[in-house]
Amino acid sequence: MMLKPAMSDTGQLPGVPTIGAMLALTAKRQGSRIAIEETGCQLSYSDLHRQTQLAARALLTVGIARGDRVAVWAPNCAQWIVAALAIHSVGAILVPVSTRMKAAEVGDILQRSGARLLFVIGEFLGQYYPDSLATPRPVTLEKIVVLGTARRVDPDWTTFLGLSEQTPTLVLEQRLAAVDGDTVSDLLFTSGTTGRPKGVMTAHGQNLRAFECWSGVLGLRETDRYLIVNPFFHTAGYKAGWLAALIRGATILPEAVFDADALMRRVAQDRVSFLLGTPTLFLAMLSAPQRNEYDLSSLRVAVTGGANVPPALITRMHEELGFQTVVTAYGLTECCGFATICEPGDDAVHTSGRNCGSVRRTCRISSAGMRHHLRQSGRLL
């Protein structure tokens, strides 16, 4: 039995099979709403769809075929999302790369994934990332595109988008039509805690079904303003982060680097209502000396996990940070990043939650469906 969530009244997915189709549907329904907001950049859903199409046509111009691997090595930013959505749209496979990796580790990921193209940040944290690529470069890597300011002759994002003029929209539409729910959407490498990192492949349909369910349980709304500090190269920032927000039509507020004061300042200024983070993030907020200087009254939902979550922390998040709902969840790369989740109203002791085959509120998945989900997402390199 396939994993088939029952849609709530606020659900966004009436049988939409792919991430590209999901974006097109959301843009059609609420094109004027803000999809992504960051310093110096505000994209509506129509803008996001349009930029994604330009980037997708540019990928076709440089010869990216269905099933090709395309990597993104950058911090959280709007261009990361556009690049990822373009990769999904042409049926290629997204390979997120951690900005915390060293050159040899990045080279290993690029080599083993067989990445043909790399989107890489320019200046970040005092270094120019293209200079950090291992030498010699992986033999499969044919091209890099620099996000942000490029040095010397490195091709930048604007130049890359200009390549879209060489590929007609009709060609992109034909490629979009060839992508289905079983098409592999991404290849994420595990943390490698107990051995060499392994590449895990998941498909469009899996991810959409899982995070329509996840966002439904949490009550993520199109009116929510979702601050995402979890790195996009991880399943939390990517799938439980911006992908879930796009499914629900919420506004994404990317944050490149975690700093408690900067985060609370942004909550106050941008009226953030939805926040995902590890217990460390919320503990840092609670212990910040300047916390009372910020208006945190817009905060509505917190999602935490990734480490032990003491019941006392959940209580403090309610009482001192003002969250109406605090939910804990657990996931792993091998199952799209979503394995168990609590439901709003559960007491603070139930910190592990229920498996995604038994959550009741908006997603009804049989245990057979859960087993299918895990089998499908367990394709390892």
matplotlib code that plots the C-alpha trace (Angstrom):
import matplotlib.pyplot as plt

x = [0.0, 1.3, 1.8, -1.4, -2.2, -5.8, -5.9, -7.1, -9.2, -5.9, -4.1, -2.2, -1.8, -4.7, -2.7, 0.2, 3.0, 6.2, 7.9, 7.8, 4.1, 3.6, 5.4, 3.3, 0.1, 1.0, 2.1, -1.2, -3.3, -1.5, 1.0, 1.0, 1.9, 5.5, 7.3, 10.8, 12.0, 15.6, 17.7, 17.5, 15.2, 11.5, 10.1, 6.4, 5.2, 4.9, 8.4, 9.7, 8.0, 9.4, 12.9, 12.8, 11.7, 14.6, 17.1, 15.6, 15.9, 19.5, 20.2, 18.7, 20.9, 24.1, 22.9, 21.6, 19.7, 17.1, 18.9, 22.0, 23.3, 23.6, 25.1, 24.5, 27.2, 25.9, 24.4, 20.6, 19.5, 16.9, 19.2, 19.7, 15.9, 15.6, 18.5, 17.1, 13.6, 15.2, 17.1, 13.8, 12.0, 14.2, 14.2, 17.8, 18.9, 19.8, 22.9, 23.1, 26.7, 27.5, 29.2, 31.0, 32.9, 36.5, 37.8, 38.6, 35.2, 33.4, 35.5, 34.5, 30.8, 31.0, 33.0, 30.8, 27.6, 28.9, 27.8, 28.1, 27.4, 27.9, 26.1, 28.6, 28.5, 31.2, 32.2, 31.0, 32.5, 35.7, 36.5, 35.9, 34.3, 35.3, 38.9, 38.2, 37.3, 39.7, 42.4, 42.1, 38.4, 36.2, 36.3, 32.5, 32.3, 32.0, 30.8, 30.4, 28.0, 28.8, 25.9, 26.6, 29.7, 32.0, 35.7, 37.8, 36.1, 33.9, 30.4, 27.9, 24.1, 23.0, 25.2, 23.8, 20.2, 21.0, 21.6, 17.8, 17.3, 18.9, 16.2, 12.5, 9.8, 8.3, 11.4, 11.2, 7.5, 8.3, 10.9, 8.5, 6.0, 8.5, 9.1, 6.8, 6.3, 8.8, 11.5, 14.5, 14.5, 17.6, 20.7, 21.6, 24.7, 24.3, 26.4, 28.8, 28.8, 29.5, 31.3, 31.7, 28.7, 26.3, 24.1, 20.4, 18.0, 14.4, 11.7, 9.4, 6.2, 7.7, 8.9, 5.6, 3.5, 5.7, 5.8, 2.2, 1.5, 4.1, 2.9, -0.7, 0.0, 1.7, -0.9, 1.5, -0.5, -0.1, -0.1, 2.9, 6.2, 8.7, 12.3, 14.6, 18.1, 18.6, 20.9, 19.3, 21.9, 20.2, 16.8, 15.5, 16.2, 15.4, 12.4, 10.9, 12.0, 11.5, 9.8, 7.1, 6.7, 6.2, 3.7, 1.6, 2.2, 3.9, 6.6, 10.2, 12.7, 16.2, 18.9, 22.4, 24.2, 22.8, 23.2, 20.6, 20.4, 20.2, 17.5, 15.4, 15.9, 14.6, 11.6, 10.7, 11.3, 9.8, 7.0, 8.1, 5.4, 6.9, 10.4, 12.2, 15.4, 17.4, 17.0, 20.3, 18.7, 15.8, 18.0, 20.2, 17.1, 16.0, 19.4, 20.1, 20.6, 18.8, 15.8, 13.3, 14.3, 12.7, 9.0, 8.5, 4.8, 4.3, 5.8, 3.1, 4.6, 8.0, 9.3, 12.3, 14.3, 17.6, 18.7, 17.2, 14.3, 13.7, 10.1, 11.2, 12.4, 9.0, 7.4, 9.8, 9.2, 5.5, 5.8, 8.9, 9.0, 5.3, 4.8, 1.2, 2.3, 5.6, 6.0, 9.0, 9.8, 12.4, 13.7, 16.6, 18.0, 16.9, 13.2, 13.0, 13.8, 10.4, 10.0, 8.1, 6.2, 4.2, 0.8, -0.3, -1.8, 0.5, 2.0, 5.6, 6.7, 5.9, 9.0, 9.5, 6.0, 4.3, 5.6, 4.3, 2.1, -0.1, -0.4, -4.1, -4.8, -4.4, -2.5, -3.7, -1.0, -1.2, 1.7, 2.0, 2.3, 5.0, 7.0, 6.7, 7.8, 10.9, 11.8, 11.4, 13.7, 16.3, 18.1, 21.7, 24.9]
y = [0.0, 3.4, 6.2, 8.3, 11.1, 12.2, 15.9, 18.4, 21.4, 23.4, 20.8, 21.9, 18.6, 17.2, 14.4, 16.5, 14.1, 16.2, 19.1, 21.1, 20.6, 21.5, 24.8, 25.5, 24.8, 27.0, 29.9, 29.6, 29.6, 32.4, 34.0, 37.4, 36.0, 36.3, 33.0, 34.0, 37.0, 37.8, 41.0, 42.7, 40.1, 39.4, 36.9, 36.2, 32.7, 33.9, 35.3, 32.1, 30.0, 32.4, 32.3, 28.5, 28.2, 30.4, 28.3, 25.1, 26.2, 27.2, 23.7, 22.3, 24.6, 23.2, 19.7, 18.5, 15.3, 13.5, 11.6, 13.7, 14.8, 18.5, 19.7, 22.8, 23.9, 27.1, 28.5, 29.2, 31.7, 32.3, 31.2, 27.8, 27.2, 28.4, 26.2, 23.1, 23.6, 24.0, 20.7, 19.0, 20.5, 19.0, 15.6, 15.9, 14.8, 17.4, 16.7, 19.1, 19.6, 20.8, 24.2, 22.8, 20.1, 20.5, 20.3, 16.6, 15.7, 17.9, 16.3, 12.8, 13.7, 15.2, 12.2, 9.5, 11.3, 11.8, 15.5, 17.2, 20.8, 22.5, 25.6, 27.1, 30.2, 32.8, 34.6, 33.1, 33.1, 34.8, 32.5, 32.2, 28.7, 28.0, 28.2, 25.5, 22.9, 19.9, 19.7, 17.9, 18.3, 15.2, 14.1, 14.2, 17.9, 19.9, 23.3, 25.5, 28.4, 30.9, 32.1, 35.7, 37.6, 35.7, 36.4, 36.4, 34.5, 32.2, 32.2, 33.8, 33.3, 36.1, 34.8, 31.3, 32.5, 34.2, 30.8, 30.2, 32.2, 29.4, 26.9, 27.4, 27.1, 24.2, 22.1, 22.7, 21.7, 18.5, 17.7, 18.6, 16.2, 13.4, 13.7, 11.7, 10.8, 7.9, 10.1, 10.4, 14.0, 14.1, 12.3, 13.2, 11.8, 10.6, 12.1, 9.2, 8.9, 5.1, 4.9, 6.6, 8.7, 6.9, 8.5, 8.1, 8.6, 9.6, 10.4, 13.4, 11.6, 10.3, 13.8, 15.5, 12.9, 12.9, 16.6, 17.3, 15.0, 16.6, 20.2, 19.1, 17.7, 20.9, 23.2, 25.0, 27.8, 29.9, 32.9, 31.6, 33.3, 30.5, 31.3, 28.5, 28.5, 24.7, 24.3, 23.6, 20.9, 18.8, 17.2, 19.4, 22.7, 21.4, 19.1, 20.0, 23.5, 25.2, 22.3, 22.0, 25.8, 25.7, 22.9, 25.0, 28.3, 29.9, 32.6, 31.3, 33.5, 31.9, 32.5, 31.7, 31.6, 30.9, 33.7, 33.9, 37.7, 38.0, 35.3, 37.0, 40.4, 38.9, 37.3, 40.7, 42.6, 40.1, 38.8, 35.2, 32.7, 29.3, 28.2, 24.9, 24.1, 21.8, 22.1, 24.0, 26.8, 27.3, 27.0, 29.8, 31.9, 31.3, 32.1, 35.2, 38.2, 40.5, 38.3, 40.6, 43.4, 41.6, 41.3, 37.6, 37.7, 36.6, 33.1, 30.4, 27.0, 25.5, 22.2, 20.7, 17.5, 16.1, 15.6, 14.8, 17.2, 17.6, 18.1, 21.1, 22.7, 22.3, 23.9, 26.9, 27.3, 27.7, 29.9, 32.0, 32.2, 32.3, 29.4, 28.2, 24.9, 23.0, 19.7, 17.3, 15.2, 12.7, 11.8, 10.3, 10.8, 7.2, 8.0, 11.5, 13.1, 12.3, 9.2, 10.2, 13.2, 14.3, 16.0, 19.3, 18.7, 15.8, 16.2, 17.1, 13.6, 12.1, 13.6, 10.9, 11.0, 8.4, 7.0, 8.7, 5.6, 6.4, 10.1, 10.8, 14.5, 15.1, 12.1, 8.6, 6.1, 2.4, 0.4, -1.2, 2.2, 3.1, 0.0, 0.8, 4.3, 3.1, 0.5, 3.1, 5.6, 3.0, 3.0, 3.5, 4.3]
z = [0.0, -0.9, 1.6, 1.1, 3.6, 4.0, 3.1, 5.6, 4.6, 4.4, 2.4, -0.7, -2.6, -4.5, -6.0, -7.1, -8.0, -8.2, -6.4, -9.7, -10.0, -6.4, -6.9, -10.1, -8.2, -5.2, -7.6, -9.4, -6.2, -4.4, -6.7, -5.0, -1.5, -0.4, -0.7, 0.4, 2.3, 3.2, 3.4, 0.0, -1.5, -1.5, -3.9, -4.4, -5.3, -8.9, -8.8, -7.3, -10.0, -12.8, -11.4, -11.0, -14.7, -15.8, -13.8, -15.1, -18.7, -18.0, -16.7, -19.9, -21.9, -20.3, -21.0, -17.6, -18.3, -16.2, -13.5, -13.6, -10.2, -9.4, -6.1, -4.0, -1.6, 0.1, 3.2, 3.6, 1.0, -1.7, -4.5, -2.8, -3.0, -6.6, -7.6, -5.9, -7.4, -10.8, -10.3, -9.3, -12.2, -14.9, -13.3, -12.1, -8.6, -5.9, -3.9, -0.9, 0.4, 3.9, 4.2, 7.2, 5.2, 4.3, 0.7, 0.7, 2.1, -0.5, -3.2, -2.0, -2.0, -5.5, -6.8, -5.3, -6.3, -9.9, -9.7, -13.1, -11.9, -8.6, -7.3, -4.8, -2.6, -3.2, -0.1, 3.2, 6.7, 5.5, 2.7, -1.0, -1.3, -5.0, -3.9, -1.4, -3.9, -3.8, -6.5, -8.8, -9.1, -9.5, -13.1, -13.4, -12.4, -15.6, -14.4, -11.3, -10.8, -8.1, -5.9, -4.7, -5.8, -8.1, -8.5, -11.7, -14.5, -12.3, -13.8, -11.5, -10.9, -13.2, -16.1, -15.5, -15.7, -18.9, -20.5, -20.2, -23.4, -25.4, -24.3, -25.2, -22.5, -24.5, -24.0, -20.2, -20.3, -22.0, -19.4, -16.6, -18.0, -18.0, -14.2, -12.0, -8.3, -8.5, -10.0, -7.6, -6.3, -4.1, -2.9, 0.7, 2.5, 6.1, 8.9, 8.8, 12.6, 12.6, 9.2, 5.9, 4.9, 2.7, 0.0, 0.4, -2.5, -2.1, -4.6, -5.3, -4.2, -1.0, 0.1, -0.8, 1.0, 4.1, 4.6, 3.7, 6.6, 8.8, 8.1, 8.6, 12.0, 13.1, 11.5, 9.3, 7.6, 4.5, 6.8, 8.8, 8.6, 8.9, 10.1, 9.0, 10.6, 10.2, 7.3, 4.0, 3.3, 6.1, 5.9, 8.7, 7.0, 3.5, 3.9, 7.2, 6.4, 3.0, 1.3, 4.0, 3.8, 0.0, 0.3, 2.6, 0.9, 3.9, 3.8, 4.2, 6.1, 5.5, 8.2, 7.1, 10.6, 14.0, 16.6, 19.4, 19.5, 15.7, 15.6, 18.2, 16.6, 13.3, 15.1, 16.4, 13.2, 10.8, 13.0, 12.8, 13.8, 13.1, 14.2, 13.9, 15.8, 18.1, 21.8, 21.8, 19.8, 22.2, 25.2, 23.7, 23.3, 26.9, 28.4, 26.3, 28.6, 26.1, 25.6, 27.3, 24.9, 22.0, 21.2, 20.7, 20.8, 17.2, 17.9, 17.5, 16.8, 17.7, 16.4, 18.1, 18.1, 17.0, 20.6, 24.0, 24.7, 28.5, 29.5, 31.5, 28.2, 26.6, 29.6, 29.5, 25.8, 26.4, 29.5, 28.8, 25.0, 24.5, 22.0, 21.8, 20.4, 21.0, 19.1, 19.1, 16.1, 15.1, 11.7, 9.8, 6.3, 5.3, 5.6, 4.1, 7.5, 9.1, 11.3, 14.5, 15.6, 18.6, 18.2, 19.6, 22.9, 23.9, 27.3, 27.6, 28.6, 25.2, 23.6, 20.9, 19.5, 17.3, 14.1, 11.0, 10.4, 13.3, 13.7, 13.7, 13.0, 9.2, 7.9, 8.0, 7.0, 7.5, 9.0, 5.6, 4.0, 6.5, 5.7, 2.0, 2.7, 4.6, 1.9, -0.9, 1.0, 1.9, -1.4, -0.4, -2.4]

ax = plt.figure().add_subplot(projection="3d")
ax.plot(x, y, z, "-o")
ax.set_aspect("equal")
plt.show()
